[in-house]
Amino acid sequence: MAIATLTSKGQVTLPKEIRDQLKLDPGDRVEFLVGSDGRITVWPVTSNVTILKGTITKPKKPVTLAAMRAAIRRRGRGQ
């Protein structure tokens, strides 16, 4: 079990075994997720969302807002 100490400034140094497990390097960021049961999960934030640019192509024909709403209604009814 890894244990860390909270400083007077509210800072914690992640133990080496945890940094290694998460593949964290100096300067990397982590995200904290608080579950409904009160448990806290730490996730490495390793990539910027901008790297996804271009992975989804634009539709050949623009979709209207009315068409989007209709599709959502159909999906909600399980059709």
C-alpha positions, 0 to 999 in steps of 0.5 A: 500500500502506498501512503502520502502525506498532505502538506500545509499547502494541501499538496501531496507527492504521489509515491513512486510506485503510483507514478510508475503505475500511472506512467506519469512524468514530471509535469504530467497532470492527473484528474480526480474523479469522486464516485457516488460511494465517496471513493476517489479515482486518480486518472492520468491526463496524458493527451490534449483533446486537440490531437483528436482533430480530424479523426471524424470527417464532416458529413457530406450533407449538413444535418439540420437541427430539426433532423437531429431532434427527430433522430434523438426522439426516434432513438429515445423511443427505441426505433 
